[in-house]
């Protein structure tokens, strides 16, 4: 008899579904269950029967890990880039068993939380060793996780940085119509198109998916360590970012903070403009988490944006008098032939401390406002301190 798996959504306890048979919402017959990256599930397995070579009653350690759906061996277990906590550790998530008839009921204490979308299976061992020996096997139950995935990068998807910026009392998108930074279409974008292969993107279907952001990160007042804010938490998204869809200037609070991804091919979530009212103590660098709702429940409540898919770092620069200490008084611009100082303010711990950091001042141009990952981004090649006139001359 095949084992049956029962998963309980730990944050929405009414969302309890037996997953031992084909889930009616899963269109593909190749998977037994459809789950969501970032959601936390408790795990119970029933009708679990071991053959004679897998002796658990003898005092051995019974534990579970996760493998790719195409894996053939437990030694291919996935790490914490794919699944959180002990499920992605070397030792695995320990299970407590109870004899029930000819089989066993297994309960795993640690929550099961997938960090990215994909297709997976359960792997177990009865002696605490997933890498070799006969005391391990893969359960014949496949899981499909809806959400964003990145199988290419070595770092964690949840900590992938995106670099954005703030402007004083102004929107920060470049408006090609008037040649000014007055647009609400910004260069701050969460992008999953950085690979030309299928190793990065949205796990389909994604029709009901949405993107958003968390509450603002803080710094501990004692040791200045970063205090993060979780996606799917009780705190609403930080309100220094305007709502979406793109709204007319002056209507920053109209619309929604739940954003539809651009499309499957672009694989981008476009973050709305920052409010154009920031000044004084509110004009400061900030960090929030990039959050994603992978078709989870209705994607119409902050608590449903459970998958963290990156960090949004909002930098800023201040223009000060050349001799000013601390740049307590800053300005929105300078006049010709006047010396000034540029101070870059970094959000949380987003600035590197080595001496290779550089700053350059370049001409306003639409290409210079594009994200650095775009092939036509102009800032990396733009010349410092040079202005190109309409006739092509540079000064």
N, C-alpha and C positions, 0 to 999 in steps of 0.2 A: 504494500500500500504506500502510495506516495505521501510524503508529509504535507500538512496544510499550514500555511502561514497566515497569521492574523496580525494586522498592523492597526494601531490606534493613534490617531492624530493627537499628540499631547497638548497642543495649543487650542484645538477645537475638538473637544472630547466627543461631541455628537457625530463627528466624522469618522466613524469606526466601520471598516469594511473587511469582511473575510476575504483574503486574497489567495485562497488555495485553488480556486477555479478561475476560469476566464472572467475578467472584469468586463461588464457590459459596456463600459465607456471606452474600452480599448479596441480600436478597429483591427489591429494586427493580431492574427492568431498565434504569432510567434512569441508573444509575451503574456505572462499570467497576470500582470498588474501594471497599472499606470500610476506613478507617484510624482512628487514635485520636489525639485531641488530646494533646499533651505527649510523645508518643513521637518518637524521632529516627530518620529514615530516610535512608539514602544513596540516590542517584537515578542510574539508568542508563537511557538511552533508546536503543533500537535501531530499525533500519529507518527512520531519520530521513532523509527526502528533501526537498530544497529545490527549489522551482521556479526558473526563470531569474531572477526578480526578487529573490530572496533569496540573494545571493552571500556565502557564508561563507568560501570559500577565498581570497578577495581580501584577507584580513587584517582584516576587520571583527570586532567583539567580539560573540560569541555568549553570551547570558545569558538567564536565566529569572526570572520572577516569578509570583505567584499572583493569579488573578482569581476573582471570584464565579462560580458555575456558570452563572448567567444573563447574565454579561457578554458584550457583543458586540465589545468592543474592548480592546486592551492598555492604553490610557490609564486604564482603570478598575482598575489593579493595586492590591492591598491593602497596607497598611503593617504595621508591627510589632505593632499590636494583634492582628492576625490570624495572622501567621506570623513566626517568629524570624529574626534574623540578616540576612544579605544578601538572603535571599528576600523580605524586606519592605522593602528599601532602594530608593533611587531607581535605583541602578545595576544591581540584581538580582544573582543568583547566577551566577557565570561557569561556563561549561561548556567542557570540553576535548573535541575531537572527533577521531575516527579514521575514516578512509575504510574502509568494509567493503562490497565489492561496489558495487551501484548506490546504496547509502545510506550513512549514517554511524552510528557509535556515539558517543553523548554521555555523558560522566561529569561530574557536578556535584560539586565538591570539598566545598562547605559542606553540612552536614546539613539536611534538610528537617524542620522542627518547627512544627506548627500550635499556636497558642495557645488556640484555641477551636473548638468544634464547628461544623459547617456543611457547605456543598457548594461545591466549588471546581474550578477547571481550571488547567492550565499555560498560561502565555503566554511567548513567546520573541521576542527581537529579534536581528538579526545585525549591528546597528551601534551597540548600546549605548543606543538611544533607544526608550523604551516609549510616549512620548507622541504622536508624530506621525511621518509618513513611511510608506513602503511596506515597510520592512524589519522587519516584525513580524507575528505571527499567533498564534492560539490553537489549541492541540492539541485534537483531538476526543476527549479522555479526561477523564471526570468522576470526582471523588473525593468520597466522603461521609465526613466526620469525626465520629465519635461523641465526645460530651463536652459540657461546659457551654459556652454561648455568650452573648454580650452584644453586639449590634450597635447598641445605643442609646447607651451611655456613651462619652464621649470619652477617658476614661482606660483604662489597661490592666486587663483582667480580673484578671490575676495580682496586681495591687497594690491591688485594691479593699479598703478597710479595714472590719473588723468590730470593734465595741467590746464587750469582755467585762470581767469583773472577778474579783478574788480576795478571799477572806475569810480571816481568821486562824483556823486550826484549826476550820474549819466548811465545810460545803457552802454554796453560794450561791444555790440556787433557792428561791423563796418557796413555802412549803407552805401551801396554803389550808386544810388540815385542822387545823393547830395554830396558824396565824397567825405562824409563825416562819420564818426563813431556814434551813431544815433539809432542803429537798428536793434531790434529785439531778436533777430536771428543770430545766434552766437556761434563761436568756435568751440564751445564747451560741449563735447560729444563723447558718449560712451560707445566705443567702437569694437565690434567683434569681427572685423573684416581684415585683420592684420595677417591672415594666412590665405594663400590662394587655394589651399586644399580644404577638405571637409573636416579638418581637425579643430576648427574654431567656428562657433556660430550658435544659432538657436536650435534646440532640439524640437523638431516639428511634432505635432502642429503647434503654431504659436499665435493663432488668430486672436485668442483672448488675452494674450500677454500684455503687460504694461511695464514701464520703467518709472522710477521715482528716485528719491534720495532720503537720507535719514535726518534726524536732528543734528545740530552742530556739535562736533567734537569739542572737548575742552582740555585744558592743561591743569593738572593737579597743582593746587596752590603751594604744596610743600616741596615736592621734588620735581615739578614741571614735567612729569610724565604725561603721556597722552591718555585721556579718558575717552574711549570711543563710544559711539552710540550705535545700537544694533538696528539692523533692518528688521521690519516687522514688529518693532517695539511699541510701547504705549505712547511714546512721545511723537508728535506730528512732525512732518518734514520741516526743516529750517525755513523760516519765512523771509530770509533775505533774498531767496530765489523766487522769481515770479511764477505765477501759475501758467499752465499751458492749456489749450494751444496758444500760439503766439497772439498776444492781445495788443490792442492799440496802446500807444504810450499813455501813461496815466491810469491804466486799468490793470495794474499788476496783480490785484487780488481777484480778478475775474477769470473764470475757467477752472481748470483742474490741475493738480500736481501728479496726476497719473497719466503717463505719456505713452502713446502707441508707438512701438518701434517703427522706423522708417519703412523698411521692407526686408525681405529675406536676403536679397542680393547685397544691399548696402550694409546690413547687419549693424545698425546704428540707432542709439537712443539720443535724441537731441535735447540737451538740457536748456530750459528757458533762460531768459535774461535775468540778470540780477537787478534788484530794485534800484531806481535812479535817485533814491533819496538818501544814500549812505554818505554820512559826513561825521566829523567829530569822532567820538568813541565807537560809533557804529561802522566807521570806515576802517576796517581791520581785516587781515588775512584770516581765512576760515577753511575748515575741512569738514566734509560730510561723506558718508558712505553712499555709493551708487547702489541702488536697490532695484530688485526685479521681482515681478509677480509672474511666475511661470504657469499661467492658466489655473492658479490656485483659488478655489472657491469662485468668487466673482470678480476678483481684481478691482474691487470698488471700495476697499477699506485699507487703511495704512497697515493694519496687522497682517494683511495677505501678501505684502511685498517682502517675502521671507528670504530670498536669495541675495546675498551681497556679492556684487560682481565687480567691485573696484572701489577706489577712493578718489573723490573729487577734491583737488587742492586748488583753492582760490588765492592766488598771489595778488599783490598790488605794489605799485610804486608811488612814492611821495616826492614832490618837488619842494626843496627847502632852500633857505639862504645858505651859501657855501660854508659859513662858520657856525651854523646852528648845531647844537648838541641835542641828539634825540629826535630831531625833526618834529617838535611839538606843534609848530605852526607850519602848515603845508599849503601849497598853492595848486591851482588847476592848470597852470601854464607859465611860460616865461616869455620875456621880450628879447629881441635880438641884442647882442653885445652885453648881455647881463650874465654874470657868472651864477651858477646854481649847482646844487647837489641833488643827486638822485638816490633815494633810499629804497631798497627792495625789502618788503616785509613778507616773510615766509609763514605759511600756515603750519601749525603744530610742529611736527618734526620733518617737514618735507624738503628742507634745504640741506644740501651736503656741506660738510665742514672742511673739505680739502680745498687747496688754493687754486684749483683749476676753474672755479666758477667765474664767469665773465658776463658783462652786460654791454649791449650796443644799442644805439639810438638810430632808428631807420625811418625812412619815409613812409607816410601813410599810403597804403595800397591794399586792395582787397586780398591779394595773395599773401601779404604779410600778416594777415589776421586768421589764416587757416590753421587748423591743428597741425602740429609738427609731424604727425604720422602720414599726412596727405602728401602725395608725390609732387603736387604743385605748390606746396607751402613755400613761401618766398623768404621767410625770416632767416633761415640758415645761410642763404647766399647773399642776402641784401647787404649793401655796404654801409658801414657805420658812418653817420654824419654826412651822408651824401644826399643831395636833392636833385632829382632829374626834372628838368624843365620840359614844357610841352614840345620844344624843338629838339629834344634829345640830349641837350647839353647837361652835364653833371657839375654840381658845385658843392 
